[in-house]
Amino acid sequence: MLDVDPRGLWSVGGRVFNFSLIATELLAAFGFALRIARLSLSKSAAAAVAMTAVSWLFVAVVPLSVVAWAVIYILVRGHPPDLILGPVSWILIVLASALVAAVSGSAILFFLLKHRVTKREFRLLLLANVLCVSLAAGATTVYVIEHPPVAFLSRV
């Protein structure tokens, strides 16, 4: 992804990102809870729904990683970031989003199901979230390339 205005990207590809994130997170969280955390089928299903909902909330609705990135940028550079983000910024945001999702998922498992996540489980959950957020970002990128924002200007 080249330098991109996140507002334009989100206006065109936000729904694709949300759908992709929710779909991949549900599958990954269910598989994680069932196979790695060794929860029962019903607890795995409940964990998958709760983990996906909280992950979606903190990654897509209120993107904590983007907020944290902007705060760090201001602290380091002394001024707000440009609205055009380069590839390094996007990679860092994807990785931070996966971390937010893994931490929130671990919290759901602990507080909702009383399952203490081990270091090994957390690393696997983080890897699963890196894959989920990366797939969602990739699907959004492909969608935006195929449906450039210019095509939607006639509707305004």
C-alpha positions in Angstrom: 0.0 0.0 0.0 1.4 3.3 -1.0 0.9 6.6 0.8 -2.9 6.7 1.5 -5.3 9.0 3.2 -7.0 6.9 5.9 -10.3 8.8 5.7 -10.6 8.0 2.0 -9.6 4.4 2.5 -12.1 3.9 5.4 -14.9 5.6 3.5 -14.5 3.2 0.6 -13.2 0.0 2.2 -14.5 0.2 5.8 -17.3 -2.3 5.3 -14.9 -4.7 3.6 -12.5 -4.4 6.5 -15.2 -4.9 9.1 -16.7 -8.0 7.3 -13.2 -9.5 6.7 -12.1 -8.9 10.3 -15.2 -10.3 11.9 -15.2 -13.4 9.6 -11.6 -14.3 10.2 -11.7 -13.4 13.9 -14.7 -15.7 14.5 -13.0 -18.6 12.8 -9.6 -18.0 14.5 -11.0 -17.3 17.9 -13.2 -20.4 17.8 -10.3 -22.6 16.7 -8.0 -21.1 19.3 -10.5 -21.6 22.1 -11.4 -25.1 21.0 -7.9 -26.5 20.1 -5.4 -24.4 22.0 -7.2 -23.3 25.1 -9.1 -26.7 25.1 -12.5 -25.2 26.0 -15.7 -27.1 25.4 -17.6 -26.6 22.2 -20.2 -24.2 23.8 -17.5 -22.3 25.7 -15.5 -22.0 22.5 -18.4 -20.6 20.6 -19.2 -18.1 23.4 -15.5 -17.1 23.6 -15.3 -16.7 19.8 -18.3 -14.4 19.7 -17.1 -12.3 22.7 -13.5 -12.2 21.6 -14.5 -11.1 18.1 -16.9 -8.5 19.4 -14.4 -6.9 21.7 -11.6 -7.1 19.0 -13.8 -5.5 16.4 -14.7 -2.7 18.9 -11.1 -1.9 19.7 -9.7 -2.5 16.2 -12.3 -1.1 13.9 -14.9 1.0 15.8 -12.5 2.7 18.3 -9.1 1.9 16.7 -6.9 2.1 19.8 -3.8 1.3 17.8 -4.4 4.3 15.5 -4.9 6.5 18.5 -1.8 5.2 20.2 0.2 5.6 17.0 -0.9 9.3 16.8 -0.1 10.0 20.4 3.4 8.4 20.1 3.9 10.4 16.8 3.0 13.7 18.6 5.3 12.9 21.5 8.3 12.0 19.3 7.8 14.6 16.6 6.1 17.4 18.5 3.2 17.8 16.0 0.2 15.8 14.7 0.9 13.2 12.0 0.1 13.9 8.4 -3.2 12.6 7.1 -1.3 10.7 4.5 0.2 7.5 5.9 3.2 5.6 4.4 3.7 1.9 4.3 5.7 1.8 7.6 2.9 3.4 9.5 0.4 1.0 8.0 2.5 -2.0 9.0 2.9 -0.7 12.6 -0.8 0.0 12.8 -1.7 -3.6 11.7 0.8 -5.1 14.2 -0.5 -2.8 17.0 -4.1 -3.7 16.1 -3.2 -7.4 16.3 -1.7 -6.8 19.8 -4.8 -5.0 20.9 -7.0 -7.8 19.7 -4.8 -10.4 21.4 -4.8 -8.6 24.7 -8.6 -8.0 24.6 -9.1 -11.7 23.6 -6.9 -12.8 26.6 -8.9 -10.6 28.9 -12.2 -12.1 27.6 -10.9 -15.6 28.2 -9.8 -14.7 31.7 -12.8 -12.6 32.9 -15.6 -14.4 31.1 -14.4 -18.0 31.2 -11.8 -17.9 34.0 -9.2 -19.3 31.6 -5.7 -18.1 32.3 -3.8 -17.6 29.1 -0.3 -18.9 29.1 2.6 -17.2 27.4 2.5 -19.9 24.6 -1.2 -19.4 24.1 -0.8 -15.6 24.0 1.9 -15.9 21.3 -0.4 -18.1 19.3 -3.3 -15.8 19.8 -1.2 -12.9 18.7 -0.1 -14.7 15.6 -3.7 -15.6 14.8 -4.7 -11.9 15.2 -1.8 -10.7 13.0 -3.1 -13.0 10.3 -6.7 -11.9 10.8 -5.9 -8.1 10.8 -3.5 -8.6 7.9 -6.1 -10.5 5.8 -8.7 -7.8 6.6 -6.3 -5.1 5.6 -5.3 -7.0 2.4 -8.9 -7.5 1.4 -9.6 -3.8 2.0 -6.6 -2.8 -0.1 -7.7 -5.0 -3.0 -11.2 -3.7 -2.8 -10.1 -0.1 -2.8 -7.7 -0.7 -5.7 -10.6 -2.2 -7.7 -13.1 0.4 -6.5 -11.2 3.7 -6.3 -12.8 6.5 -4.4 -13.2 8.6 -7.6 -15.9 6.2 -8.7 -18.0 7.3 -5.7 -17.8 11.0 -6.3 -20.8 11.0 -8.6 -23.0 9.9 -5.7 -22.1 13.0 -3.6 
